Structure formats: C-alpha cells, structure tokens
C-alpha cells in the first residue's frame, strides 16, 4: 500500500511553481521580457487609466497651490510680491509633485493589479506558469510599476511649466536626477508589491484610506524638510517616511533649494528598496504556492 501511494504521489504534478534551476539564462531573460512586455501592452491599451492616475492629482495641486494661491497673494501684497511667491511656490511644488506621482503610480500600478490577480479568479497562476522563477515574476511586476512611475514623473515637467502662475526656477543636476528617479520608482513599486502580496484585498483598501494621505502630505512634498525647524517633532517624525528622502532628493536634483544631504538620501532609499523588495518577494512566493 505504501509503495502504491508513493508511485501515485510521484505521478502527481508539483503543487508549487518550479524554480527552473536548469533553464538557460537567455531563455529566462526572454521570458522575463515577455512578462514585462505583456503588462506594457495592457498599459498601452488603457491610456486613460494611466493618464488619470498620473496627471489628475499633480494637475489639481499645481493649479490650486501654484496658480490660485499666487494670484491671491498678488492681490493681497502687490504684483512683485505675488510674482516672487508664485515662482518660489512653483519651484517648491515641482520636487514634491515628482515624488508624489512616483509614490502613487508605483503603489497603484503594482498593488491594485495584484489584489485582483490574487482574488477568486487566481489570474496570477497564469503568470507563474511562465518558465522563470517565481521571484522573477514578482520582479517583473516591480519593473513595470517602476517604468510607469518614471513615465508619470516625466509628465510632471510640462505641467509645472504651464500650469503655475510663474515658471519654476529649474536647476537640474542630471546625474542625480537620472539615478534618483529610477531608485525612487523601484522603491515605491517594491512597496506596491509588498502591500499587494502581504495583505488581503479589504486590508489593502483600508491601508490606502488611512496611510496614503499622511504619507503623501507628511513626506515634505509641499515644503522642504529644512522649513520644519520650528516644528521639530514633525521634522523628526518625517524622517520615518521614505517619501521625505525622495522629495528631498528630487529637490536636490531639479532645484537649488535647501535639501537633505544626498549622502543620507541615497543610502536610505537603497536600504528601503532592498527591504521592501525582499519582503515583497517573500510574501509573493508565499501567496503563490499557498
């Protein structure tokens, strides 16, 4: 009887996805590229969804704080003071808007699809049948989310040029911008992977409702970190928020305003990305094989 059960067990297919240990690297790369291309094709066929996620929020904030508020200041203080206020406001907002859209896009582009794919239909099972390790399926999700975050960040620049009452005073440090933006996009896509894998659908929605707003507005997006000197406890608490470091990094890369040292910004962002990506992959594997 034991031998019969052993033969039957051996004949059954494995319950979890295979790690494909002997698969050639070139085939793995092609399969990984196909996973990324599939998600990008879906994105290309739903341009309005991407537009709404990446444009509406920064557009309204730039309009309210970069256009309406300076016009109010101009009426109250005179044209010159209003013009100076408008330019300063637009410059301050630009870095914050970049950080905001990278955060928002990274989470919604990864966490929300995962909530659906881990749902009743288990659409995620189709993806893990691809000939790549489960970890690379998760990394493909993060890569697509990061690409969407970078595209959304690029769309902020024309908005910041034309929406505010005055053009922002740009001082772009290209090496910093071109390294910081992908790092920030990977960070918050990894956060999206973690949230979408570690929590059930109802809990993810609750997290969005309770955490997203304080993270956005206490992440030094609307003001520089140095402006909190008179509210020291808020300044210290904001250092818990990884968005603070991304906002300050963008402030260093596109403006000449005061900012946190990049010697602090880069290590914190790298450490947070590694932590969230590692935990996200672990929870993703656990959900897939359960």
N, C-alpha and C positions, 0 to 999 in steps of 0.2 A: 504493500500500500504506500509506504514511504517513497519507494522508487517511482511509482506511478505519479504521485504528487510532484516529485522533483522534476520528472520529464514534462509534466503539464506546465509547471512554473517556468521551466526553461523555454517552452514554446510560446509563452505569452510575450507580447511586446512590452518594452520598458515603460513604466508609468511616468517617468520624468524625461525631459529632453536630454538628448545625448550631448556631451561636450565636444564631440567630433575631434578627438585628440590627434588622429592621423590625417586630417584634412590639409591639403596644400595651402600655403599662405596666400597664393594668388587667388585660389577659389574662395577663400574666406574674405579677402578684400572685395572681390566681385559681389559676393552675397551681401556684404555689409553695404556696399554702394547701392545695390538694388533696393535694400530696405530704406535707405535714405532717399533714393530717387522716388520710391513709391509715395512716401509722405510728402515730398515736394510736389509731386504731381497732384495729389489731393489738394494741397495748398493753392496751386495754380488754378485749379478748377473752382475754388471758393474764394475769389479775391475780395469779395465784400466782407466776409467774416474777418479776414486778416486786416482789412482797412479799418473796420470798426474797432477791433482790438487795439490797433497800433496808433490810430490817428485821433479818435474822438476825445479821449482823455487829455492828451497834451494840448490839443487844439483848444478845448474849453478852458483849461488852466492858463494857457498863454493869452487867450482872449480876455479872461477876467482879470488876471494879475499883470499882464503885460500891455494890455490895451485900455481896458476900462479904468483900472486904478491910476495909471499915469495921467489920463485925461481928467480924473477927479483932482489929482494933485496939481495939475496945471491950472485948473480953475481956482483952486484954493491958494496957491503960492506964487502964481505967475508963470509965464511961459518958460523962462530959463530954468527955474527950479523943477518944473514939471518935466522938461526935456531931460535934465540930468537924472531925475528919479526914474524916468522911463528907460533910459539907457542902462542904468545900474540894475533895474529890475529885470530887464530882458537878459542881461549877462548872467545874473544870478540864476534865473529860471532855466537857462539853457542846459547847464550841467545837471540840474535836478530832473528836467524832463528826460534827458538821456538815460539817467539811472532808473527813472520810473518805468519807461517803456520796456527797458531790458528786463526789469523785475516782472512786470505784468505779463509781458509776452512769454518769458521763459516759463512762468508757472502755468499760464493758461494753455500754452501750446503743448505742454507735456502732461501736466496733472489731469486736465479735463479729459483728453482722449483716453488716458489710462483708466480713469474711473469708468468710462463706457466699456472699454475692452476687457476689464476685469469683471464686468457685470454679468447678467444672466446669460447672455449670448456667448461669453468667453471668446471674443474675437481675438484675444491675444494668442490663443492656441495656434491660429494660422501663422502668426509671425515666428513663433518658436519652432515651427516645423522647418524653417529655413536652415540651411547647412552651416550654421555658425553657432558658437557657444551662446548660451542664454545671456551671459554678461554683455556680449556684443550687441544683442538685440536691444538691451537697455541703453547701451552707449549710442546706438543709432537714434533712439528716441531723444537723448540728450543733444546729439549733434543737430538734429532737425530743429529742436527748440532753440538752440543757440543761433542757428542761421536765421530763424525768424526774429530773434531778438536783435541781431545785427541789422537786418533789413528795417525793422521798426525804428531803431536808433538813427539810421541814415535818413529816415523820413522826417525826423525832428528838425534837422538843419534848415530845410526850406520853410517849414512852419515858423521857426524862430526868426527867419529873415523877413517874412512878410506880415505876420500877424501882430507882433507887438507894435506899440506906438513909435518906438525907436529901435534901430537895429542893435543887436548885441555887439559888444566890443570883443571880437574874437582874437585870441592869441593861441593858435593851435600848435601844440607840441606833438608832431606826427608820430615819433617813436612811442611816446606814452599812449597816445590815442589808439594806435594800431595794435598795441599789446594789451592795453587795459580793457578795451571794448570786448574782444573775444573772451578774455578771462571772466569779465562780469557776466557775459551771456552764458558761459559754461556754468558759472556758479548758480545762477537762478534757474537754469534748465535742470541742473542737478537737484535743486530744491524741489522743482516740479516733479521729478522722478521720485524723490523721497515721499512727498505728500501723496502722490497718486498711487504709490505702492504700499506705503505703511498704514494708510487709513482707509476705512470703508467710505463709500460714496457720501453717506449722510454726514460723516465726520469731516470730510474734505470741505463740504459746503459750509459747515459751521466754522471751520478754521478760516475760510475765506472771509466770512462775515465778521469774525471777531479779531483776526490778526492782520489782515491785509491793510486796512486803513491806518492803524497805528504804525505799522512797519513803513508804509509809504510816507506818512507825514512827520514821523519822528526819525527819518533817515537823512536829515539835512538836505532835503531836496529843494525846499523853498528858502533856505538860508544857509550860509556857510557855518561849519562847526565852530569856528572862532567867534561867531556872533553870540554864542551861548555862554560867554564868560560870566555874565551876570546871573545866569540861571545854572549854577554849577552842577546841581544834581541831575538836571536834564542833560547837560553836556556829558556827564559820566555815563548815564543810562544809555544814551545814544550810541555809545561805543560797543554795546552788546549787539547792535543792529548791523548786520553786514552791509545793508544798503547805505549806511553812513560812509563807509570806506569807498564804496563805488561812486557815490555822489562826490566825495572829496577828490577821488582820482579823476573823475571827469572834469571837476573844477580846475584841477592842475593841468589837464590836457587841452582844454579849449578856452580858458580864460587866464587872466593874470591876477585873479583874486587870491586872497589868503586861503590856504588849504592844509590839510594834514600832510605830514611828510610821506613821500612815496616809499620811503624805507619802512614805513609802517603799513601803508596801504597794500602794497603787493604781497608781503608775507601773510597778512590776514586774509586776503582774498584767495590766495593759493591754498592756505590751510583749510578755509571754509569749503572751498570747492572739493578738495580731496576728501574731507569728512563727509559732506553731503552725498557726493558721488558714490563713495564706498558704502555708506548706509543705504542709499537708494538701490544700488545693485543687489545688496544682500536681501532687502525686502522684496525686490522684484523677483529674484530667484525663488524666494520662499512662497510668493503668491503663485508663481507659475507651476511649481511642482506640487503644490498642495492639492 
